[in-house]
Amino acid sequence: MLIVGFIIFMVICALLCVLTASDQDDPRADDRPLSAWQHGAVINGECMTAITLLAATGLVAFTGGDGMALPLGMVMGLGLLTLLLAEPLRRAGGRTVADALSMRLPGRSVRIALGLVTLTVCLPFLVLQLTAVGTVMDYLVGLPGTGTRTTSIVLAGGLMVSLALTGGIRGTAVVQLVKVGFLLVVLVVVGALVLHRFGWDGGRLMRAAASGSQLEEAYRGTGVQYGDGAVAVLNRIGLYLTLLVAVAGLPHVTMRVQATAGASDARRSLRWAVRFLLVISALVVLAGVGAVAVLGRDVLVEADPSGTRSLLLLAGALDQRGILLTAIAGAVFLAALAAIADITLAAATSLAHDIVGSSARPRPAAAPRETGLVRGSAAAIGMVTVGCAVAAADWNLLVLSTLALAVSASALTPVLVLGLLWPRFTSRGALCCLYGSTLLVILLVSVSPHLSGTPQAVFPGVDFRWTPLLNPGIVTIPTGFALGWLGSVLGRQPTPVESSASA
């Protein structure tokens, strides 16, 4: 019955995405703009993806106060986007970051660089979302081996890329709205059942969580995830800084900001997004605390050492009939569907518009040739990410999330901030920032404990660590801003165009 209910839910979601699509052939077209609160809910959905939902719950269950930094960092990152970039980004217009900066930074080189960095951020996120779907299906079916997970990843990848092309930005926006509403209802029910089990006593719940986590009083504080010492402090600061800065540069988030009706509407939409994300984040924290309080750390670790199944295990423990588990699985699938479709659209648009079809002057957004390029790019990106997700299904996927968030925070956000807010920013500064900081992130992640030298690494049997940093953002984010400034100041560039459109 669980699987039948889940399949019915998937079919309904697919039909919803197709039936609400735009009437135009271009999948990026939206001929029926949403209101401010609806755009806010959609932008919130871009941040609270399937893997974020599962990982944040597990992280809170295992590390307590440290785990709460993940949703809190996203809320603060959206607040930063609202204050600094929402109105300038929407005034600049276009469909991609390269379009928004084209008047200030003309030419093919910056456009291609932005397209390549956008793909570097989007592809790991797509792999993460597909593995989240595989995790849910693997848990529901419960068969031994990796066949179920691999089949789920392949089928989900094909389905979601197809929906991205048929539903387009309008259809995926409606799915995001349904996802946010459904997720709120399900998480409220989970939170209410957790509190009811502990007599609606928050203190009793926290004491049970501290005991179940085997951390006692340390569960309420910070320092569990990284330990003590100077390196632990640097890793903690790097995580907080990356989460704060990365959200403003995520391509699927900026795509939604650029799709709002106007500059003031963008600001209002982001205010709504912060409110929605704050409520959902609080419910996710409650679910994480409830998971370790109800089940205990040993049960969670035995089921999944990474903690990504904690929410599913909690749902099964709270409702033995399986109704709540089916609802949670449906919410995770819906979150993955919306995220994969939107990230695929953002990546395909950047590949077709900024890399393949780049020129000194941007072509019309609705040109038939470019629409065909977007569709072909989406199909190619889907095949690549499905293959990568199958190959990386057994990895510790922290390496992918670390890479994607660090590149967004160190390359895309600095270029957006400097390009929209600093009149002296030049194309050379943008190129130095984009290529320099991206390569630095890749280098530091490659020689970090995420990849080798630890039992949780991708390659635990070898050790080529050169740095103890798990979160390179503490180094790469200041470096990105510095490279942008240095390249602009030292490079021999003509005076940037002072365009009122990018003011």
N, C-alpha and C positions, 0 to 999 in steps of 0.2 A: 504493500500500500504506500510505503514511503516513496518508492521509486515511481509508482504510477502518479502519485500526487506531484512529484517533482517534475516529471515529464509534461504533465498537463500545464503546470506553471510555466515551463519553458516555452511551450507552444503559444500560450497566451501572450507572453512577453514578446515573442517574435512577431505575432500578428499585430500587436500594439505598435511596434516600431515601424512596420511596413505601412499600416493604415494611416498613421499620422505623419507620413513623410511629406516633404514639400512637393508641390505640383510641378516644379521645374526639374530639368534633367540633371543639373549640377548638384551633386550630393552636398556641396557646401552652402547651397542657397537656402534661405529661410524666408519665405514669403509671408509668414504670419508671426511677427515678433512677439516675444513673451513680455509680460509685465515685469516690474522690478523685483517683486518678491519671488516670482517664478524663476527669473534668471539667477537670483540669489540661491534658490534651492538647487538649481542645476550646477552652479559653481561649487557649492558645498559638496555635491555629489562627485565632482571631479577630484576633490581632495580625499573624501572618505571612500576609497576604492575597496575592492574585495580583499586584496592582500593587506591593506592598511587595517581593515576591520578585524581580520583574523590575527594579524601579527600584534596589533596593539592590545587585544584582549589577552593573548598569551604573555606578552611582555609585562603587563600589569600583574598578571597572576604570578609570574616567576620573580619579578624584581620590585614590585610595590611602587614606591615613590619614583624610582628611575623610569619605570614604564609609563608613568603618567606624563612624562615629558614629551612623548610622541604626539598625542592629540593636542596637548597644550601648545607645542611648537607650531603645529599647523594653524591653530587659531590665531596665534600671534603673527604668523607669516601672512595670513589673509588680511589682518589688520594693517600690516606694513604695506601691502599692495594697495589697500584702500586709501591710505594716507598719502602715499608718494606717487603711485603710477597709474591709478585707475583712470582719472580724467585725461592726463596727457596721452596715455596709450590709446584711449578711445578717440580722442581728437585726431591723432595721427592716422587712424583708419587702417584699411587693408585687411587681409586675412591672416597674415603671418607677421612675426616680429620683424622680418626683413622688409615687409611692406611698410610697417610703422616707422622704420628708420630710413626708408629709401630717400626721402628728401634731404635729410641731414647727412646720410652716408651713401651717396649714389655709387653705381658701378657694380660689376658682376662679382668682384672678389669678396666683398663683405656679404653679399646675398648668398653666395655659395658657402662661405664659412658658416653663416648662421644656419643654413640648411643642414650641413654636415653635423654641427653640434646639436641641432634639434633631433636628428636621428639618433645620435649618441645617447640622448636622454630618453627618447620614446621607446626604442627597441627593448632595453632592459625592463621598462615598466610593462610592456606587453607580455614579455616572458613571465613576469611575476604574476600578472592577472591570470594567465592561462594555467599556471601551476596551482593557483588558488582554486580554480574550477576542478582541476585534477584531484586536489586534496579532498574537496567536498564529495565528489563522485566516488573516490576510492573509499572514503569512510562510509558512505551510504550503502554501497554494494557489498563491501567487506570481504571480497575475494582475495586470496593470497596472490603474490606476484605483482608485477608492474603493468600487466596487460590492461587492466581497467583504467588505470591512470593515463596510460599512453593513449588509449582509445578516446577517453574523455577529452584530453587535450587536443587531439586532432579534430574531433567532431566540433568541440566548442570553438576552436580557432576558425574552422570553415564557416560555421554558423554566424559567428559574430562579425567576421569580415564581410560576409554577404549582407548582413543587416546594416553595417556601416555604409555600404554602397547603395542599398535600396531605401533605407530609412533616411540617410543623410543627417545633416546637423539638426534638422527639425525633428525627425523621428527619434534620434538619440536623446534630444532634449526632453521629449515627453517621457521616454523611458527613465531618464534621470529623475524627473518629477515623481513618477510612480515609485521609483526606488527609494527616494528620500522619505516619502510618506509611509511606505510599507516598512522601511527600516525603523523609522521612529516608533511605529505601532509595536513591532516585534520586540525592539529593545526595551520599550516601556513595560511590556508584559514580562520579559525576562527579569528586569529590575524589580518589578513588583513581586514576582514569585520568590526572588532571592531575599528581599526584605521581609516578606511574609514568613519565610522559613526561619528567620532569626527574630521574629516578633517585632518587626519594624523598629528595631534597635540598631542604629548605626554603629554604636560602640561595640556591641556584641558581635556584629558582623566583622568589624576590623580585628577584634581579638581572635575570632575564629580564623580569619585570613592569615594573621600573623603566625598563629599556631600551625595551620595547615601548610604554610609555605616553608616551615622549619627555619624561619629567619627571626622569629619573635619580634623584639622591638625594632630591629633593623629594617623590617618590612615597611615601616611607616616613614623611614627616612630615605636618603639617597646614598649612593656608594655601593649598592649591591651588584649592579650590572658590571661595573669596571673595577671595583675594589678600591684600595687606598693607594696613595703615592702620587708623585708628580705626573706620571704618565696617565693615571686614571683621571686626574683632574683635567688634563689636556683633552682626553677622549670625551669626557663629559661636556666640556665647553665646546668642543668641535661638533658634537651632536646637536646641542642646543642652537649653536650659531647656524649650522647647516639647515636645520628645520625652519628657523626663522627666515632665512634668506631665500631658500630654494623655491618656496611656494610661488613667489612673485615671478619666477622665470619659467615655470612649467608650461610647455607649449600648449597642452590641452586647456589649461586655465586661462592663459592669455588669449587663446582662440575664442573662448566664451566671453571674455571681457570685450574683445573687439566686435562681437556679434550683438552687443547691446544697442539700444536705440540712439543713445547719445552720451555725452560726457557725464552729465548729471545723473542719467539713468545708470551708468556704470558705477558711479559712487554709491547710489542707493542700493543697487543689486549686491554689491560687495558687503554693504552693511547687513543686509539680510543674510548673506552667506555666512558671515561671522556669527550671527545669532543661531542659525541652524547648526553650524559646526560645533558651537559651544555646547548646545543641548545634546547632540549626538555623542560628542566626546565624553561628556559627563556620564551618559548611559553606558558607553563602552568601558569606562573605568569601573563603573559599578559591576558590569558583567565580569570583568577580569578579577576583581576582588571576590565576587561571588563564586567564580569557578574554583579558585584555590581554597575558599572557605568551605564549600560543599564537598569537593572531591579530594582535596589534598594534593600536594606536590607530586607524590609518588605515582598516583594514578595518571596525572597529566603527563609526566615525563615518560611513563611506560607507553602511553598511547602515541606520543609525539614529543621527542626531546626539544624540538624547536618551539613548541607551544601553540602552533597554529590551529590545532584542533580543540583548543580549550573551550571556545564558544560552542562548538558542536557537542562536546562532551557534557557541558553544563546544561544544554537544552535537553539532552537525553536523560540526564539525572533529574531535572525538574518535572518532566512530563514523560512518564513511562509509556504512554500510548503512542508517542512519536509525532503527535501533531505539531508541537513546538519545534521539534527537530526539522520537520519538513518545512516549516515556515522560515527557520533560520537558514536552511540550505537554499531555499528559494530567494531569500534576501541576499545571500552571498552571490548566488548566480546572477541575480539582477544587477548587483553592484559590478560584477565582472563584465556582464554584457554591456552595460553603459560605458564603463571605463575603456574596455577594449575598442569599442566602436569609436569613441571620441578620440582616443590616442591614435588609433589607426587613421582617422580623418586628418588629425593634426600632422602626423608623420607623412602621409601621402600628399597632402597639400604642400608641405615644405619640399618634399622630394620633387614633385612635378613642377611647382611654381618657382622655387628658389634655386634648384640645382639643374634639373633637366631643361626646363624652359626659361632659364635665367637670361636676362638681357639688361642692357643699360637702362632701358625704360620698361617698367612692368607692363606686360600685356593685359588686355581686358580680362577680368576675373572669370567671365562667363564664356570665354572663347571656346568653341567646340573642341578644338585640338587640346586645350588644356584640361577640359573636362574628361576627355579620354585618357590623358596622362594621369590624372588623379585616380581614375578607376584602375588603370593598369598598375600604378604605384601601390595602391591599397592591396591588390591581389599579390603583388610581389612581396610586400612587407608581411602580409599574412603568412605566406609560405615559409619565409625565412624565420619568423618568430615561432611558428609551430614547430619547425625543426629544432630550433634552439631550446624551446620549452621541453621537448621530449628528451633532448640530450642532457639538459640541466635539471631534470626532475628530482634527482637525488642529491643535488648540491645544497650547501648552506647558502640560501639565496640572499643573505645579508650582503654578500659581495655585490650583487646586482643593484639592490636598493641604495647601497652606499655610493656606488658609481654614478647612478642616475641623479640622485639628489645632490651629490657634490659637484657634478658638471653643471647642473642647473644653477646652483648657488654661486659657483665660481666663474662661470662664463656667461650664461644668458642673463642673469639678473644684473651683474655689473654693466653689461653693454646696454641693457634697457635703462638703467638708472642714469648712466653717464650720457647715453644718446638722447634721452628725453629731457634731462634736467641740466646738463652742462653744455653751454654754447660752444666751448672750445674743443669738444670731442671730435676726433677725426677718424677717417677710415683706417689709417694706420694704427691708431690706438685700439680700434675695434678688432682688427686682425690680430694684434699682439695679445689682447685679452682672450679672444676666442680660442685661438690655436695654442697659445702658451699655457693658459690655465687648464684647458682640457687635457693636453699632454701631461701636465704635471699631476692632475688627478689620476689619470690612467697609470702613470708611473708609481705613485704612492700606493694606490690600491693593489697594484701588481706585487709589490714587495711588502705588503702588510700581512698581519696574522689572519686576515680573511681568506687569503689564497693558500698559504702553506704554514707549516710549523706548529699547528695546534690541532687537537682532536676534532674541532668543529670546522676546520678549514676545508676548502675545496679539494686540496691535495694534502691530506694529513700525513702521508708517508714521506714527504720531502720537506726541506726547510730552506727557503731562499728569502727569508725575511731580512729586510734592511732597516725597517722602522717598526716600532711598537705601536704606532698610531692606528687605531681602528677607524677613526673618522678624520680624514685629511682636511676637512673644511677649515680647521683652525689655521692651516698654512695656506691652502689654495684660495680661500675667499679674499683675504687681504691681498694676496698676490694678484688675483684677477683685477681688482680695482687699481692696484699699483701699475700693472702692465698697461691697462687702458689709459691711465693718466700719463705714464712715461712715454708711451708710443705717440700720444697726442702732442705732448710738449716738445719732444725731441725730433719727431718726424717732420720733414719738410713738406707740409701740406698747404694747399690753398685754404683761405678762411672758410669755415663751414657756412653753409647757407642758413641764414636766420629765417626760417620759415615759421609763419604764424600758425601753420597747421600742426607743428610739433612743439609749440610753446606750451 
